[in-house]
């Protein structure tokens, strides 16, 4: 009996400890749920106060919105229309950097409203230069083009470097100037000026002596490669004719005995198939070479030219009839909020 008494005491103490533990856990959960509930109550109270504030001053907000809309419509009518024209180009011989430099230079002059310098730079009249508001150039590339660029980049690497290069790393360090196509945009109050600027924008890069030298060397290399492919085709054609004559002569020889040898015949057939495959390979190479000639026919290839007339920029959220009413309502909201806060502070002092 004396030995059983301590075990009962330990059991009771363990039950008390577990009870206290569960009670503590329950208190923690209760506090947590009360905290979450208080947050929702605070949000709801704030929302109610905001709605009451709007209800109290609703007519004032409506009047401010109407006045802002009227003023915005008036400003839109009086505002000089702005037109956007875009052109897609393909720079060759690493001329993308020069293209970006030129467009950014024109844009700086347009934003500074230096019409005289801009007119000299673009060889236009000062009146036409005043109509130019902004120049932009951006890369025109999608995911498929990025994959093709990555594939071409990997092919140019040695086997050791290829092992350390993956597409994620390439895309992370992707430079907009590495893209094949680029979009040039001209924003102006004259809807026909962009078309007039197109030849000068292209020629400003095409006249560069370095790029002209690169194009000349590239043309020479392509022509040399073309002549080599054609010469190889002629040689393969001659070999095919030679094998055909040999096979015909062997077929005309009288049969001696009953022995039939398939070794030489099979070897000739293999050689003929190899020549046929070589012809197909050379023809495919010529096709790719012609494509390369077409792609590198100019220092700057115009994929999509400027339209004859630009498109008017009528984006709603940029118009005065959208911005001005929001501005009026926002200013009125801040003013009324400041007055309400001031009244609250005065009443709080009195209390």
C-alpha positions in Angstrom: 0.0 0.0 0.0 2.8 2.4 0.9 4.5 1.8 -2.5 1.3 2.5 -4.5 0.7 6.0 -2.9 3.5 7.8 -4.8 2.3 6.5 -8.2 -1.1 8.0 -7.5 0.4 11.4 -6.6 2.5 11.4 -9.8 -0.5 10.5 -11.9 -2.5 13.4 -10.3 0.4 15.9 -10.9 0.7 14.7 -14.6 -3.1 15.3 -15.1 -2.8 18.7 -13.6 0.2 19.6 -15.9 -1.7 18.4 -19.0 -4.8 20.3 -18.0 -2.7 23.5 -17.6 -1.0 22.9 -20.9 -4.4 22.4 -22.7 -5.7 25.5 -21.0 -2.7 27.6 -22.1 -3.1 26.3 -25.7 -6.8 27.2 -25.6 -6.0 30.7 -24.3 -3.5 31.2 -27.2 -6.0 30.2 -29.8 -8.7 32.4 -28.2 -6.3 35.4 -28.3 -5.4 34.6 -31.9 -9.0 34.4 -33.0 -9.9 37.6 -31.1 -7.0 39.3 -32.8 -8.2 38.2 -36.2 -11.7 39.3 -35.3 -10.5 42.7 -34.2 -8.7 43.2 -37.5 -11.9 42.4 -39.5 -13.9 44.7 -37.1 -11.4 47.5 -37.7 -11.6 47.0 -41.5 -15.4 47.0 -41.4 -15.5 50.1 -39.1 -13.1 51.9 -41.5 -15.2 51.0 -44.5 -18.4 52.2 -42.8 -16.7 55.5 -41.8 -15.5 55.9 -45.4 -19.0 55.2 -46.9 -20.6 57.6 -44.4 -18.0 60.2 -45.4 -18.8 59.7 -49.1 -22.6 59.8 -48.4 -22.2 63.0 -46.5 -20.3 64.8 -49.3 -21.7 62.9 -52.3 -23.2 65.9 -54.0 -19.9 67.8 -53.6 -18.0 64.9 -55.3 -20.6 64.9 -58.1 -20.2 68.6 -58.7 -16.4 68.3 -58.7 -16.5 65.4 -61.2 -18.9 67.3 -63.5 -16.7 70.5 -63.4 -13.6 68.4 -64.0 -15.2 66.6 -66.9 -16.3 69.8 -68.5 -12.8 71.3 -68.2 -11.2 68.1 -69.4 -13.4 68.0 -72.5 -12.6 71.6 -73.2 -8.8 70.9 -72.8 -9.1 67.9 -75.1 -10.8 70.0 -77.8 -8.2 72.7 -77.5 -5.2 70.3 -77.3 -3.2 69.7 -80.3 -3.7 66.2 -81.6 -0.8 63.8 -81.3 -0.1 60.9 -83.7 2.0 57.8 -83.3 3.8 56.1 -86.2 5.8 52.9 -85.9 8.4 51.1 -88.0 10.0 47.7 -87.5 13.6 47.3 -88.6 16.3 44.6 -88.6 19.8 45.9 -87.9 22.7 44.0 -89.3 26.5 44.0 -88.7 26.0 45.0 -85.0 24.4 48.3 -85.9 21.7 48.1 -83.2 23.8 50.1 -80.8 24.2 52.9 -83.3 20.4 52.8 -84.0 19.6 53.2 -80.3 22.1 56.0 -79.9 20.7 58.0 -82.9 17.0 57.6 -81.8 17.9 58.5 -78.2 19.7 61.6 -79.5 16.7 62.7 -81.5 14.4 62.1 -78.5 16.6 64.3 -76.3 16.4 67.1 -78.8 12.6 66.7 -79.1 12.1 66.7 -75.3 14.3 69.8 -75.0 12.2 71.4 -77.7 15.4 72.4 -79.6 13.7 72.6 -83.0 16.7 74.2 -84.7 19.1 71.4 -83.7 16.5 68.7 -84.4 15.8 70.2 -87.9 19.6 70.2 -88.7 20.0 66.6 -87.4 17.0 65.2 -89.4 17.4 67.6 -92.4 13.9 69.0 -92.1 12.4 72.4 -91.6 12.2 74.0 -88.2 8.4 74.0 -88.5 8.4 70.3 -89.1 10.8 69.8 -86.2 8.4 71.6 -83.8 5.8 68.9 -84.6 8.1 66.1 -83.2 7.3 65.3 -79.6 9.0 62.0 -78.9 11.2 59.2 -80.4 11.2 55.7 -79.0 13.0 52.4 -79.9 12.3 49.0 -78.4 13.3 45.5 -79.1 10.6 43.4 -80.8 11.0 39.9 -79.5 8.9 37.1 -78.2 9.7 33.8 -76.5 10.1 31.8 -79.7 12.6 34.3 -81.0 14.5 34.2 -77.8 14.7 30.4 -78.1 16.1 30.8 -81.6 18.6 33.4 -80.5 19.7 31.1 -77.6 20.1 28.2 -80.1 22.3 30.3 -82.4 24.3 31.5 -79.5 25.0 28.0 -78.2 26.0 26.8 -81.6 28.7 29.5 -81.7 30.3 28.2 -78.4 32.9 25.6 -77.8 31.9 22.3 -76.1 33.4 23.4 -72.8 31.5 26.7 -72.6 28.3 24.9 -73.8 28.3 22.7 -70.7 28.2 25.8 -68.4 25.5 27.7 -70.3 21.8 27.2 -69.9 18.7 29.1 -71.2 17.8 30.6 -67.9 21.2 32.2 -67.5 21.1 33.4 -71.1 17.6 35.0 -70.7 18.7 36.6 -67.4 21.5 38.4 -69.2 19.5 39.0 -72.4 20.2 42.4 -74.0 17.5 44.1 -75.9 20.0 44.9 -78.6 20.6 41.2 -79.2 17.0 40.9 -80.6 16.6 40.5 -84.3 13.8 43.1 -84.8 13.4 46.5 -83.3 10.4 49.0 -83.3 11.0 52.7 -83.9 8.1 55.0 -82.9 7.7 58.6 -83.7 5.1 60.7 -81.8 4.3 64.0 -83.4 1.5 66.5 -84.0 2.0 66.1 -87.7 0.6 62.8 -88.9 2.8 62.6 -92.1 6.2 63.7 -90.8 7.3 60.1 -89.7 7.1 58.9 -93.3 9.4 61.7 -94.4 11.9 60.9 -91.7 12.2 57.2 -92.6 14.9 57.5 -95.3 17.0 59.7 -93.2 16.8 57.5 -90.1 17.9 54.5 -92.2 20.6 56.4 -94.1 22.1 57.9 -91.0 23.3 54.4 -90.1 23.8 53.0 -93.7 26.3 55.9 -94.4 28.5 54.8 -91.6 31.9 53.7 -93.1 32.4 50.9 -90.6 29.1 49.2 -91.4 29.6 49.7 -95.1 33.0 47.9 -94.8 31.4 45.1 -92.8 28.7 44.7 -95.4 31.2 44.7 -98.3 33.3 42.0 -96.6 30.2 40.0 -95.8 29.0 40.2 -99.5 32.4 39.0 -100.7 32.4 36.1 -98.3 28.8 35.1 -99.3 29.7 35.3 -103.0 32.8 33.2 -102.4 30.8 30.6 -100.5 28.2 30.6 -103.3 30.8 29.9 -105.9 32.3 27.1 -103.8 29.0 25.4 -103.4 28.3 25.7 -107.1 31.7 24.3 -108.0 31.2 21.4 -105.6 27.8 20.7 -107.2 29.5 20.6 -110.6 32.2 18.2 -109.3 29.6 15.9 -107.7 27.6 16.0 -110.9 30.7 15.0 -112.9 31.4 12.1 -110.4 27.8 10.9 -110.8 28.2 10.9 -114.6 31.5 9.0 -114.2 30.0 6.3 -112.0 27.0 5.9 -114.4 29.4 5.3 -117.3 31.5 2.9 -115.3 28.3 0.9 -114.3 27.1 0.9 -117.9 30.5 -0.5 -119.1 30.5 -3.1 -116.4 27.0 -4.2 -117.3 28.1 -4.5 -121.0 30.9 -6.9 -120.2 30.2 -10.5 -121.2 29.4 -12.9 -118.3 32.4 -15.2 -117.6 31.3 -18.5 -116.0 28.5 -18.5 -113.4 30.3 -16.5 -110.6 28.4 -13.4 -109.5 30.2 -10.8 -107.4 28.0 -8.4 -105.4 30.9 -6.7 -103.6 31.9 -4.1 -106.2 28.2 -3.5 -107.2 27.3 -2.8 -103.6 30.2 -0.5 -103.2 29.2 1.5 -106.3 25.7 1.8 -105.0 26.9 3.1 -101.7 29.1 5.7 -103.5 26.2 6.8 -105.7 24.0 7.2 -102.6 26.7 9.2 -100.9 26.9 11.5 -103.9 23.1 11.9 -104.0 23.2 12.9 -100.3 26.0 15.3 -100.9 24.0 17.0 -103.7 21.0 17.4 -101.3 23.4 18.8 -98.6 24.9 21.3 -101.1 21.4 22.4 -102.3 20.3 23.0 -98.8 23.4 25.0 -98.1 22.7 27.1 -101.2 19.2 27.8 -99.9 20.4 28.9 -96.5 23.1 31.0 -98.2 20.5 32.8 -100.4 18.4 33.4 -97.2 21.5 34.9 -95.6 22.1 37.1 -98.7 18.5 38.4 -98.4 18.8 39.0 -94.7 22.1 40.9 -95.0 21.2 42.8 -98.2 21.2 46.0 -96.2 22.8 47.5 -93.1 19.3 48.2 -91.9 16.4 46.1 -93.3 13.0 47.7 -93.1 10.5 45.0 -92.2 7.5 47.3 -91.7 7.8 50.9 -92.9 6.2 53.9 -91.3 2.5 54.3 -92.5 1.7 57.3 -94.7 -0.4 58.7 -91.8 0.1 58.2 -88.1 -2.6 56.9 -85.7 -4.0 59.5 -83.3 -3.3 58.7 -79.7 -6.8 58.5 -78.2 -6.1 56.5 -75.1 -8.8 57.3 -72.5 -6.7 57.2 -69.3 -4.3 59.7 -70.9 -7.0 62.2 -72.0 -7.8 65.3 -70.0 -11.5 64.3 -69.7 -10.3 61.3 -67.6 -7.4 62.8 -65.7 -8.9 66.2 -64.7 -12.1 64.9 -63.1 -10.1 62.4 -61.1 -7.8 65.2 -60.1 -10.7 67.4 -59.0 -12.3 64.6 -57.0 -9.0 63.6 -55.4 -8.2 67.2 -54.3 -11.7 67.6 -52.9 -11.4 64.4 -51.0 -8.1 65.5 -49.5 -9.5 68.9 -48.5 -12.7 67.5 -46.9 -10.6 64.8 -45.1 -8.3 67.5 -43.7 -11.4 69.5 -42.5 -12.9 66.5 -40.9 -9.7 65.6 -39.2 -9.4 69.2 -37.9 -12.9 69.1 -36.5 -12.2 65.7 -34.8 -9.1 67.1 -33.2 -11.0 70.2 -31.9 -13.7 68.0 -30.4 -11.1 65.6 -28.9 -9.4 68.6 -27.1 -12.8 69.7 -25.7 -13.4 66.2 -24.3 
